[in-house]
Amino acid sequence: MSKEVTVRGGIGLPALLGVVFIVLRLCNIINWSWWWVLAPFWIPLAIAIVIILIVVVIAAATGRTDILDDCDY
C-alpha cells in the first residue's frame, strides 16, 4: 500500500500583497513610501521577533530557562 503525499505550496497573503504593492509603486499608481510598500515583508518578521523577545524576557524574569531548552534551533 503506498501513501500519497500532498505537498501544498504557494504564495502567502503577505507575499502576495507585497508583490502587488511593488507593482503598483513601480507603475506610479500609488505614491507610498518604500517602507510601506515593503511592509508586508517586514511586519510579520518584526512581530515574530517581538514575540520571541517577550518569551525570552518572561523566561529570564521568572527563572524558567528550561522553557528555552526545549526549543529546536
mmCIF file of the N, C-alpha and C atoms, coordinates in Angstrom:
data_MODEL
# 
_entry.id   MODEL 
# 
loop_
_atom_site.group_PDB 
_atom_site.id 
_atom_site.type_symbol 
_atom_site.label_atom_id 
_atom_site.label_alt_id 
_atom_site.label_comp_id 
_atom_site.label_asym_id 
_atom_site.label_entity_id 
_atom_site.label_seq_id 
_atom_site.pdbx_PDB_ins_code 
_atom_site.Cartn_x 
_atom_site.Cartn_y 
_atom_site.Cartn_z 
_atom_site.occupancy 
_atom_site.B_iso_or_equiv 
_atom_site.pdbx_formal_charge 
_atom_site.auth_seq_id 
_atom_site.auth_comp_id 
_atom_site.auth_asym_id 
_atom_site.auth_atom_id 
_atom_site.pdbx_PDB_model_num 
ATOM 1   N N  . MET A 1 1  ? 0.848  -1.166 0.000   1.00 0.00 ? 1  MET A N  1 
ATOM 2   C CA . MET A 1 1  ? 0.000  0.000  0.000   1.00 0.00 ? 1  MET A CA 1 
ATOM 3   C C  . MET A 1 1  ? 0.901  1.239  0.000   1.00 0.00 ? 1  MET A C  1 
ATOM 4   N N  . SER A 1 2  ? 0.693  2.109  -0.934  1.00 0.00 ? 2  SER A N  1 
ATOM 5   C CA . SER A 1 2  ? 1.508  3.320  -0.996  1.00 0.00 ? 2  SER A CA 1 
ATOM 6   C C  . SER A 1 2  ? 0.751  4.483  -0.382  1.00 0.00 ? 2  SER A C  1 
ATOM 7   N N  . LYS A 1 3  ? 1.510  5.333  0.220   1.00 0.00 ? 3  LYS A N  1 
ATOM 8   C CA . LYS A 1 3  ? 0.924  6.531  0.811   1.00 0.00 ? 3  LYS A CA 1 
ATOM 9   C C  . LYS A 1 3  ? 1.076  7.690  -0.159  1.00 0.00 ? 3  LYS A C  1 
ATOM 10  N N  . GLU A 1 4  ? 0.018  8.447  -0.268  1.00 0.00 ? 4  GLU A N  1 
ATOM 11  C CA . GLU A 1 4  ? 0.094  9.639  -1.102  1.00 0.00 ? 4  GLU A CA 1 
ATOM 12  C C  . GLU A 1 4  ? 0.543  10.812 -0.248  1.00 0.00 ? 4  GLU A C  1 
ATOM 13  N N  . VAL A 1 5  ? 1.489  11.515 -0.756  1.00 0.00 ? 5  VAL A N  1 
ATOM 14  C CA . VAL A 1 5  ? 1.992  12.690 -0.057  1.00 0.00 ? 5  VAL A CA 1 
ATOM 15  C C  . VAL A 1 5  ? 1.540  13.916 -0.835  1.00 0.00 ? 5  VAL A C  1 
ATOM 16  N N  . THR A 1 6  ? 0.831  14.779 -0.156  1.00 0.00 ? 6  THR A N  1 
ATOM 17  C CA . THR A 1 6  ? 0.362  16.006 -0.782  1.00 0.00 ? 6  THR A CA 1 
ATOM 18  C C  . THR A 1 6  ? 1.207  17.160 -0.276  1.00 0.00 ? 6  THR A C  1 
ATOM 19  N N  . VAL A 1 7  ? 1.825  17.837 -1.192  1.00 0.00 ? 7  VAL A N  1 
ATOM 20  C CA . VAL A 1 7  ? 2.634  19.000 -0.841  1.00 0.00 ? 7  VAL A CA 1 
ATOM 21  C C  . VAL A 1 7  ? 1.908  20.234 -1.348  1.00 0.00 ? 7  VAL A C  1 
ATOM 22  N N  . ARG A 1 8  ? 1.583  21.083 -0.405  1.00 0.00 ? 8  ARG A N  1 
ATOM 23  C CA . ARG A 1 8  ? 0.906  22.319 -0.783  1.00 0.00 ? 8  ARG A CA 1 
ATOM 24  C C  . ARG A 1 8  ? 1.875  23.470 -0.637  1.00 0.00 ? 8  ARG A C  1 
ATOM 25  N N  . GLY A 1 9  ? 2.064  24.148 -1.676  1.00 0.00 ? 9  GLY A N  1 
ATOM 26  C CA . GLY A 1 9  ? 2.941  25.303 -1.650  1.00 0.00 ? 9  GLY A CA 1 
ATOM 27  C C  . GLY A 1 9  ? 2.195  26.486 -2.226  1.00 0.00 ? 9  GLY A C  1 
ATOM 28  N N  . GLY A 1 10 ? 2.889  27.514 -2.398  1.00 0.00 ? 10 GLY A N  1 
ATOM 29  C CA . GLY A 1 10 ? 2.265  28.684 -2.988  1.00 0.00 ? 10 GLY A CA 1 
ATOM 30  C C  . GLY A 1 10 ? 2.690  29.930 -2.255  1.00 0.00 ? 10 GLY A C  1 
ATOM 31  N N  . ILE A 1 11 ? 2.112  30.988 -2.670  1.00 0.00 ? 11 ILE A N  1 
ATOM 32  C CA . ILE A 1 11 ? 2.473  32.282 -2.114  1.00 0.00 ? 11 ILE A CA 1 
ATOM 33  C C  . ILE A 1 11 ? 1.474  32.634 -1.011  1.00 0.00 ? 11 ILE A C  1 
ATOM 34  N N  . GLY A 1 12 ? 1.972  33.154 0.073   1.00 0.00 ? 12 GLY A N  1 
ATOM 35  C CA . GLY A 1 12 ? 1.106  33.555 1.173   1.00 0.00 ? 12 GLY A CA 1 
ATOM 36  C C  . GLY A 1 12 ? 0.534  34.940 0.952   1.00 0.00 ? 12 GLY A C  1 
ATOM 37  N N  . LEU A 1 13 ? -0.392 35.297 1.808   1.00 0.00 ? 13 LEU A N  1 
ATOM 38  C CA . LEU A 1 13 ? -1.051 36.602 1.678   1.00 0.00 ? 13 LEU A CA 1 
ATOM 39  C C  . LEU A 1 13 ? -0.078 37.772 1.812   1.00 0.00 ? 13 LEU A C  1 
ATOM 40  N N  . PRO A 1 14 ? 0.829  37.772 2.814   1.00 0.00 ? 14 PRO A N  1 
ATOM 41  C CA . PRO A 1 14 ? 1.763  38.911 2.896   1.00 0.00 ? 14 PRO A CA 1 
ATOM 42  C C  . PRO A 1 14 ? 2.651  39.032 1.656   1.00 0.00 ? 14 PRO A C  1 
ATOM 43  N N  . ALA A 1 15 ? 3.119  37.920 1.138   1.00 0.00 ? 15 ALA A N  1 
ATOM 44  C CA . ALA A 1 15 ? 3.965  37.979 -0.054  1.00 0.00 ? 15 ALA A CA 1 
ATOM 45  C C  . ALA A 1 15 ? 3.175  38.460 -1.269  1.00 0.00 ? 15 ALA A C  1 
ATOM 46  N N  . LEU A 1 16 ? 1.941  38.009 -1.386  1.00 0.00 ? 16 LEU A N  1 
ATOM 47  C CA . LEU A 1 16 ? 1.103  38.451 -2.494  1.00 0.00 ? 16 LEU A CA 1 
ATOM 48  C C  . LEU A 1 16 ? 0.840  39.951 -2.415  1.00 0.00 ? 16 LEU A C  1 
ATOM 49  N N  . LEU A 1 17 ? 0.512  40.431 -1.211  1.00 0.00 ? 17 LEU A N  1 
ATOM 50  C CA . LEU A 1 17 ? 0.315  41.873 -1.039  1.00 0.00 ? 17 LEU A CA 1 
ATOM 51  C C  . LEU A 1 17 ? 1.584  42.651 -1.351  1.00 0.00 ? 17 LEU A C  1 
ATOM 52  N N  . GLY A 1 18 ? 2.721  42.110 -0.925  1.00 0.00 ? 18 GLY A N  1 
ATOM 53  C CA . GLY A 1 18 ? 3.993  42.772 -1.197  1.00 0.00 ? 18 GLY A CA 1 
ATOM 54  C C  . GLY A 1 18 ? 4.257  42.912 -2.683  1.00 0.00 ? 18 GLY A C  1 
ATOM 55  N N  . VAL A 1 19 ? 4.020  41.836 -3.427  1.00 0.00 ? 19 VAL A N  1 
ATOM 56  C CA . VAL A 1 19 ? 4.231  41.885 -4.880  1.00 0.00 ? 19 VAL A CA 1 
ATOM 57  C C  . VAL A 1 19 ? 3.266  42.876 -5.526  1.00 0.00 ? 19 VAL A C  1 
ATOM 58  N N  . VAL A 1 20 ? 2.010  42.864 -5.097  1.00 0.00 ? 20 VAL A N  1 
ATOM 59  C CA . VAL A 1 20 ? 1.022  43.807 -5.653  1.00 0.00 ? 20 VAL A CA 1 
ATOM 60  C C  . VAL A 1 20 ? 1.432  45.244 -5.349  1.00 0.00 ? 20 VAL A C  1 
ATOM 61  N N  . PHE A 1 21 ? 1.845  45.509 -4.113  1.00 0.00 ? 21 PHE A N  1 
ATOM 62  C CA . PHE A 1 21 ? 2.252  46.872 -3.752  1.00 0.00 ? 21 PHE A CA 1 
ATOM 63  C C  . PHE A 1 21 ? 3.480  47.317 -4.548  1.00 0.00 ? 21 PHE A C  1 
ATOM 64  N N  . ILE A 1 22 ? 4.437  46.414 -4.752  1.00 0.00 ? 22 ILE A N  1 
ATOM 65  C CA . ILE A 1 22 ? 5.633  46.768 -5.521  1.00 0.00 ? 22 ILE A CA 1 
ATOM 66  C C  . ILE A 1 22 ? 5.260  47.099 -6.962  1.00 0.00 ? 22 ILE A C  1 
ATOM 67  N N  . VAL A 1 23 ? 4.405  46.288 -7.565  1.00 0.00 ? 23 VAL A N  1 
ATOM 68  C CA . VAL A 1 23 ? 3.986  46.551 -8.948  1.00 0.00 ? 23 VAL A CA 1 
ATOM 69  C C  . VAL A 1 23 ? 3.239  47.885 -9.031  1.00 0.00 ? 23 VAL A C  1 
ATOM 70  N N  . LEU A 1 24 ? 2.339  48.133 -8.089  1.00 0.00 ? 24 LEU A N  1 
ATOM 71  C CA . LEU A 1 24 ? 1.602  49.397 -8.099  1.00 0.00 ? 24 LEU A CA 1 
ATOM 72  C C  . LEU A 1 24 ? 2.533  50.593 -7.925  1.00 0.00 ? 24 LEU A C  1 
ATOM 73  N N  . ARG A 1 25 ? 3.546  50.434 -7.078  1.00 0.00 ? 25 ARG A N  1 
ATOM 74  C CA . ARG A 1 25 ? 4.505  51.531 -6.853  1.00 0.00 ? 25 ARG A CA 1 
ATOM 75  C C  . ARG A 1 25 ? 5.353  51.775 -8.097  1.00 0.00 ? 25 ARG A C  1 
ATOM 76  N N  . LEU A 1 26 ? 5.801  50.700 -8.742  1.00 0.00 ? 26 LEU A N  1 
ATOM 77  C CA . LEU A 1 26 ? 6.639  50.857 -9.925  1.00 0.00 ? 26 LEU A CA 1 
ATOM 78  C C  . LEU A 1 26 ? 5.859  51.407 -11.119 1.00 0.00 ? 26 LEU A C  1 
ATOM 79  N N  . CYS A 1 27 ? 4.556  51.172 -11.140 1.00 0.00 ? 27 CYS A N  1 
ATOM 80  C CA . CYS A 1 27 ? 3.712  51.709 -12.211 1.00 0.00 ? 27 CYS A CA 1 
ATOM 81  C C  . CYS A 1 27 ? 3.172  53.094 -11.879 1.00 0.00 ? 27 CYS A C  1 
ATOM 82  N N  . ASN A 1 28 ? 3.622  53.672 -10.782 1.00 0.00 ? 28 ASN A N  1 
ATOM 83  C CA . ASN A 1 28 ? 3.209  55.003 -10.334 1.00 0.00 ? 28 ASN A CA 1 
ATOM 84  C C  . ASN A 1 28 ? 1.707  55.121 -10.092 1.00 0.00 ? 28 ASN A C  1 
ATOM 85  N N  . ILE A 1 29 ? 1.084  54.025 -9.694  1.00 0.00 ? 29 ILE A N  1 
ATOM 86  C CA . ILE A 1 29 ? -0.329 54.074 -9.345  1.00 0.00 ? 29 ILE A CA 1 
ATOM 87  C C  . ILE A 1 29 ? -0.491 54.516 -7.897  1.00 0.00 ? 29 ILE A C  1 
ATOM 88  N N  . ILE A 1 30 ? 0.427  54.088 -7.050  1.00 0.00 ? 30 ILE A N  1 
ATOM 89  C CA . ILE A 1 30 ? 0.444  54.561 -5.668  1.00 0.00 ? 30 ILE A CA 1 
ATOM 90  C C  . ILE A 1 30 ? 1.752  55.298 -5.442  1.00 0.00 ? 30 ILE A C  1 
ATOM 91  N N  . ASN A 1 31 ? 1.738  56.257 -4.573  1.00 0.00 ? 31 ASN A N  1 
ATOM 92  C CA . ASN A 1 31 ? 2.931  57.046 -4.286  1.00 0.00 ? 31 ASN A CA 1 
ATOM 93  C C  . ASN A 1 31 ? 3.307  56.902 -2.816  1.00 0.00 ? 31 ASN A C  1 
ATOM 94  N N  . TRP A 1 32 ? 3.295  55.662 -2.330  1.00 0.00 ? 32 TRP A N  1 
ATOM 95  C CA . TRP A 1 32 ? 3.625  55.389 -0.941  1.00 0.00 ? 32 TRP A CA 1 
ATOM 96  C C  . TRP A 1 32 ? 5.129  55.345 -0.759  1.00 0.00 ? 32 TRP A C  1 
ATOM 97  N N  . SER A 1 33 ? 5.544  55.538 0.463   1.00 0.00 ? 33 SER A N  1 
ATOM 98  C CA . SER A 1 33 ? 6.942  55.351 0.802   1.00 0.00 ? 33 SER A CA 1 
ATOM 99  C C  . SER A 1 33 ? 7.300  53.874 0.621   1.00 0.00 ? 33 SER A C  1 
ATOM 100 N N  . TRP A 1 34 ? 8.580  53.631 0.288   1.00 0.00 ? 34 TRP A N  1 
ATOM 101 C CA . TRP A 1 34 ? 9.007  52.239 0.107   1.00 0.00 ? 34 TRP A CA 1 
ATOM 102 C C  . TRP A 1 34 ? 8.904  51.453 1.408   1.00 0.00 ? 34 TRP A C  1 
ATOM 103 N N  . TRP A 1 35 ? 8.958  52.119 2.557   1.00 0.00 ? 35 TRP A N  1 
ATOM 104 C CA . TRP A 1 35 ? 8.778  51.421 3.842   1.00 0.00 ? 35 TRP A CA 1 
ATOM 105 C C  . TRP A 1 35 ? 7.412  50.768 3.897   1.00 0.00 ? 35 TRP A C  1 
ATOM 106 N N  . TRP A 1 36 ? 6.377  51.475 3.426   1.00 0.00 ? 36 TRP A N  1 
ATOM 107 C CA . TRP A 1 36 ? 5.022  50.925 3.461   1.00 0.00 ? 36 TRP A CA 1 
ATOM 108 C C  . TRP A 1 36 ? 4.774  49.940 2.334   1.00 0.00 ? 36 TRP A C  1 
ATOM 109 N N  . VAL A 1 37 ? 5.416  50.148 1.212   1.00 0.00 ? 37 VAL A N  1 
ATOM 110 C CA . VAL A 1 37 ? 5.282  49.198 0.105   1.00 0.00 ? 37 VAL A CA 1 
ATOM 111 C C  . VAL A 1 37 ? 5.853  47.836 0.511   1.00 0.00 ? 37 VAL A C  1 
ATOM 112 N N  . LEU A 1 38 ? 6.965  47.860 1.220   1.00 0.00 ? 38 LEU A N  1 
ATOM 113 C CA . LEU A 1 38 ? 7.616  46.617 1.641   1.00 0.00 ? 38 LEU A CA 1 
ATOM 114 C C  . LEU A 1 38 ? 7.135  46.117 3.003   1.00 0.00 ? 38 LEU A C  1 
ATOM 115 N N  . ALA A 1 39 ? 6.165  46.787 3.595   1.00 0.00 ? 39 ALA A N  1 
ATOM 116 C CA . ALA A 1 39 ? 5.654  46.413 4.916   1.00 0.00 ? 39 ALA A CA 1 
ATOM 117 C C  . ALA A 1 39 ? 5.137  44.976 4.996   1.00 0.00 ? 39 ALA A C  1 
ATOM 118 N N  . PRO A 1 40 ? 4.474  44.431 3.973   1.00 0.00 ? 40 PRO A N  1 
ATOM 119 C CA . PRO A 1 40 ? 4.028  43.036 4.091   1.00 0.00 ? 40 PRO A CA 1 
ATOM 120 C C  . PRO A 1 40 ? 5.177  42.045 4.274   1.00 0.00 ? 40 PRO A C  1 
ATOM 121 N N  . PHE A 1 41 ? 6.393  42.447 3.938   1.00 0.00 ? 41 PHE A N  1 
ATOM 122 C CA . PHE A 1 41 ? 7.541  41.565 4.125   1.00 0.00 ? 41 PHE A CA 1 
ATOM 123 C C  . PHE A 1 41 ? 8.163  41.720 5.507   1.00 0.00 ? 41 PHE A C  1 
ATOM 124 N N  . TRP A 1 42 ? 8.247  42.958 6.018   1.00 0.00 ? 42 TRP A N  1 
ATOM 125 C CA . TRP A 1 42 ? 8.973  43.148 7.274   1.00 0.00 ? 42 TRP A CA 1 
ATOM 126 C C  . TRP A 1 42 ? 8.091  43.159 8.507   1.00 0.00 ? 42 TRP A C  1 
ATOM 127 N N  . ILE A 1 43 ? 6.808  43.453 8.399   1.00 0.00 ? 43 ILE A N  1 
ATOM 128 C CA . ILE A 1 43 ? 5.949  43.481 9.587   1.00 0.00 ? 43 ILE A CA 1 
ATOM 129 C C  . ILE A 1 43 ? 5.778  42.092 10.210  1.00 0.00 ? 43 ILE A C  1 
ATOM 130 N N  . PRO A 1 44 ? 5.517  41.013 9.446   1.00 0.00 ? 44 PRO A N  1 
ATOM 131 C CA . PRO A 1 44 ? 5.432  39.691 10.093  1.00 0.00 ? 44 PRO A CA 1 
ATOM 132 C C  . PRO A 1 44 ? 6.744  39.282 10.769  1.00 0.00 ? 44 PRO A C  1 
ATOM 133 N N  . LEU A 1 45 ? 7.863  39.636 10.168  1.00 0.00 ? 45 LEU A N  1 
ATOM 134 C CA . LEU A 1 45 ? 9.159  39.348 10.783  1.00 0.00 ? 45 LEU A CA 1 
ATOM 135 C C  . LEU A 1 45 ? 9.329  40.127 12.079  1.00 0.00 ? 45 LEU A C  1 
ATOM 136 N N  . ALA A 1 46 ? 8.943  41.383 12.080  1.00 0.00 ? 46 ALA A N  1 
ATOM 137 C CA . ALA A 1 46 ? 9.045  42.205 13.289  1.00 0.00 ? 46 ALA A CA 1 
ATOM 138 C C  . ALA A 1 46 ? 8.146  41.670 14.396  1.00 0.00 ? 46 ALA A C  1 
ATOM 139 N N  . ILE A 1 47 ? 6.943  41.226 14.043  1.00 0.00 ? 47 ILE A N  1 
ATOM 140 C CA . ILE A 1 47 ? 6.036  40.657 15.045  1.00 0.00 ? 47 ILE A CA 1 
ATOM 141 C C  . ILE A 1 47 ? 6.630  39.386 15.639  1.00 0.00 ? 47 ILE A C  1 
ATOM 142 N N  . ALA A 1 48 ? 7.205  38.533 14.805  1.00 0.00 ? 48 ALA A N  1 
ATOM 143 C CA . ALA A 1 48 ? 7.818  37.296 15.298  1.00 0.00 ? 48 ALA A CA 1 
ATOM 144 C C  . ALA A 1 48 ? 8.981  37.593 16.236  1.00 0.00 ? 48 ALA A C  1 
ATOM 145 N N  . ILE A 1 49 ? 9.800  38.579 15.895  1.00 0.00 ? 49 ILE A N  1 
ATOM 146 C CA . ILE A 1 49 ? 10.938 38.945 16.748  1.00 0.00 ? 49 ILE A CA 1 
ATOM 147 C C  . ILE A 1 49 ? 10.443 39.480 18.086  1.00 0.00 ? 49 ILE A C  1 
ATOM 148 N N  . VAL A 1 50 ? 9.405  40.302 18.080  1.00 0.00 ? 50 VAL A N  1 
ATOM 149 C CA . VAL A 1 50 ? 8.852  40.843 19.327  1.00 0.00 ? 50 VAL A CA 1 
ATOM 150 C C  . VAL A 1 50 ? 8.314  39.715 20.204  1.00 0.00 ? 50 VAL A C  1 
ATOM 151 N N  . ILE A 1 51 ? 7.599  38.756 19.610  1.00 0.00 ? 51 ILE A N  1 
ATOM 152 C CA . ILE A 1 51 ? 7.070  37.630 20.389  1.00 0.00 ? 51 ILE A CA 1 
ATOM 153 C C  . ILE A 1 51 ? 8.194  36.809 20.994  1.00 0.00 ? 51 ILE A C  1 
ATOM 154 N N  . ILE A 1 52 ? 9.240  36.542 20.224  1.00 0.00 ? 52 ILE A N  1 
ATOM 155 C CA . ILE A 1 52 ? 10.385 35.789 20.747  1.00 0.00 ? 52 ILE A CA 1 
ATOM 156 C C  . ILE A 1 52 ? 11.048 36.541 21.892  1.00 0.00 ? 52 ILE A C  1 
ATOM 157 N N  . LEU A 1 53 ? 11.222 37.858 21.743  1.00 0.00 ? 53 LEU A N  1 
ATOM 158 C CA . LEU A 1 53 ? 11.829 38.650 22.809  1.00 0.00 ? 53 LEU A CA 1 
ATOM 159 C C  . LEU A 1 53 ? 10.972 38.642 24.070  1.00 0.00 ? 53 LEU A C  1 
ATOM 160 N N  . ILE A 1 54 ? 9.658  38.698 23.923  1.00 0.00 ? 54 ILE A N  1 
ATOM 161 C CA . ILE A 1 54 ? 8.768  38.655 25.087  1.00 0.00 ? 54 ILE A CA 1 
ATOM 162 C C  . ILE A 1 54 ? 8.903  37.327 25.807  1.00 0.00 ? 54 ILE A C  1 
ATOM 163 N N  . VAL A 1 55 ? 8.955  36.229 25.068  1.00 0.00 ? 55 VAL A N  1 
ATOM 164 C CA . VAL A 1 55 ? 9.114  34.908 25.688  1.00 0.00 ? 55 VAL A CA 1 
ATOM 165 C C  . VAL A 1 55 ? 10.444 34.809 26.419  1.00 0.00 ? 55 VAL A C  1 
ATOM 166 N N  . VAL A 1 56 ? 11.504 35.311 25.812  1.00 0.00 ? 56 VAL A N  1 
ATOM 167 C CA . VAL A 1 56 ? 12.825 35.261 26.446  1.00 0.00 ? 56 VAL A CA 1 
ATOM 168 C C  . VAL A 1 56 ? 12.849 36.110 27.717  1.00 0.00 ? 56 VAL A C  1 
ATOM 169 N N  . VAL A 1 57 ? 12.271 37.301 27.666  1.00 0.00 ? 57 VAL A N  1 
ATOM 170 C CA . VAL A 1 57 ? 12.248 38.179 28.841  1.00 0.00 ? 57 VAL A CA 1 
ATOM 171 C C  . VAL A 1 57 ? 11.422 37.557 29.967  1.00 0.00 ? 57 VAL A C  1 
ATOM 172 N N  . ILE A 1 58 ? 10.263 36.999 29.631  1.00 0.00 ? 58 ILE A N  1 
ATOM 173 C CA . ILE A 1 58 ? 9.443  36.366 30.656  1.00 0.00 ? 58 ILE A CA 1 
ATOM 174 C C  . ILE A 1 58 ? 10.156 35.157 31.248  1.00 0.00 ? 58 ILE A C  1 
ATOM 175 N N  . ALA A 1 59 ? 10.815 34.367 30.403  1.00 0.00 ? 59 ALA A N  1 
ATOM 176 C CA . ALA A 1 59 ? 11.546 33.198 30.889  1.00 0.00 ? 59 ALA A CA 1 
ATOM 177 C C  . ALA A 1 59 ? 12.696 33.619 31.799  1.00 0.00 ? 59 ALA A C  1 
ATOM 178 N N  . ALA A 1 60 ? 13.389 34.686 31.431  1.00 0.00 ? 60 ALA A N  1 
ATOM 179 C CA . ALA A 1 60 ? 14.505 35.153 32.256  1.00 0.00 ? 60 ALA A CA 1 
ATOM 180 C C  . ALA A 1 60 ? 14.003 35.761 33.562  1.00 0.00 ? 60 ALA A C  1 
ATOM 181 N N  . ALA A 1 61 ? 12.883 36.463 33.520  1.00 0.00 ? 61 ALA A N  1 
ATOM 182 C CA . ALA A 1 61 ? 12.358 37.116 34.720  1.00 0.00 ? 61 ALA A CA 1 
ATOM 183 C C  . ALA A 1 61 ? 11.821 36.106 35.730  1.00 0.00 ? 61 ALA A C  1 
ATOM 184 N N  . THR A 1 62 ? 11.277 35.015 35.237  1.00 0.00 ? 62 THR A N  1 
ATOM 185 C CA . THR A 1 62 ? 10.720 34.018 36.143  1.00 0.00 ? 62 THR A CA 1 
ATOM 186 C C  . THR A 1 62 ? 11.714 32.921 36.495  1.00 0.00 ? 62 THR A C  1 
ATOM 187 N N  . GLY A 1 63 ? 12.880 32.953 35.861  1.00 0.00 ? 63 GLY A N  1 
ATOM 188 C CA . GLY A 1 63 ? 13.892 31.934 36.126  1.00 0.00 ? 63 GLY A CA 1 
ATOM 189 C C  . GLY A 1 63 ? 13.592 30.609 35.449  1.00 0.00 ? 63 GLY A C  1 
ATOM 190 N N  . ARG A 1 64 ? 12.672 30.591 34.522  1.00 0.00 ? 64 ARG A N  1 
ATOM 191 C CA . ARG A 1 64 ? 12.282 29.365 33.827  1.00 0.00 ? 64 ARG A CA 1 
ATOM 192 C C  . ARG A 1 64 ? 13.080 29.213 32.537  1.00 0.00 ? 64 ARG A C  1 
ATOM 193 N N  . THR A 1 65 ? 14.369 29.028 32.646  1.00 0.00 ? 65 THR A N  1 
ATOM 194 C CA . THR A 1 65 ? 15.192 28.865 31.448  1.00 0.00 ? 65 THR A CA 1 
ATOM 195 C C  . THR A 1 65 ? 14.996 27.501 30.816  1.00 0.00 ? 65 THR A C  1 
ATOM 196 N N  . ASP A 1 66 ? 14.322 26.571 31.512  1.00 0.00 ? 66 ASP A N  1 
ATOM 197 C CA . ASP A 1 66 ? 14.063 25.266 30.915  1.00 0.00 ? 66 ASP A CA 1 
ATOM 198 C C  . ASP A 1 66 ? 13.103 25.386 29.724  1.00 0.00 ? 66 ASP A C  1 
ATOM 199 N N  . ILE A 1 67 ? 12.327 26.461 29.678  1.00 0.00 ? 67 ILE A N  1 
ATOM 200 C CA . ILE A 1 67 ? 11.443 26.699 28.540  1.00 0.00 ? 67 ILE A CA 1 
ATOM 201 C C  . ILE A 1 67 ? 12.275 26.900 27.276  1.00 0.00 ? 67 ILE A C  1 
ATOM 202 N N  . LEU A 1 68 ? 13.372 27.612 27.419  1.00 0.00 ? 68 LEU A N  1 
ATOM 203 C CA . LEU A 1 68 ? 14.216 27.893 26.277  1.00 0.00 ? 68 LEU A CA 1 
ATOM 204 C C  . LEU A 1 68 ? 15.011 26.669 25.824  1.00 0.00 ? 68 LEU A C  1 
ATOM 205 N N  . ASP A 1 69 ? 15.216 25.698 26.716  1.00 0.00 ? 69 ASP A N  1 
ATOM 206 C CA . ASP A 1 69 ? 15.962 24.490 26.374  1.00 0.00 ? 69 ASP A CA 1 
ATOM 207 C C  . ASP A 1 69 ? 15.166 23.586 25.450  1.00 0.00 ? 69 ASP A C  1 
ATOM 208 N N  . ASP A 1 70 ? 13.850 23.718 25.438  1.00 0.00 ? 70 ASP A N  1 
ATOM 209 C CA . ASP A 1 70 ? 13.009 22.856 24.614  1.00 0.00 ? 70 ASP A CA 1 
ATOM 210 C C  . ASP A 1 70 ? 12.963 23.302 23.165  1.00 0.00 ? 70 ASP A C  1 
ATOM 211 N N  . CYS A 1 71 ? 13.484 24.466 22.850  1.00 0.00 ? 71 CYS A N  1 
ATOM 212 C CA . CYS A 1 71 ? 13.435 24.989 21.500  1.00 0.00 ? 71 CYS A CA 1 
ATOM 213 C C  . CYS A 1 71 ? 14.429 24.249 20.619  1.00 0.00 ? 71 CYS A C  1 
ATOM 214 N N  . ASP A 1 72 ? 13.997 23.912 19.410  1.00 0.00 ? 72 ASP A N  1 
ATOM 215 C CA . ASP A 1 72 ? 14.881 23.307 18.411  1.00 0.00 ? 72 ASP A CA 1 
ATOM 216 C C  . ASP A 1 72 ? 15.415 24.419 17.523  1.00 0.00 ? 72 ASP A C  1 
ATOM 217 N N  . TYR A 1 73 ? 16.683 24.592 17.546  1.00 0.00 ? 73 TYR A N  1 
ATOM 218 C CA . TYR A 1 73 ? 17.276 25.646 16.743  1.00 0.00 ? 73 TYR A CA 1 
ATOM 219 C C  . TYR A 1 73 ? 17.731 25.124 15.442  1.00 0.00 ? 73 TYR A C  1 
# 
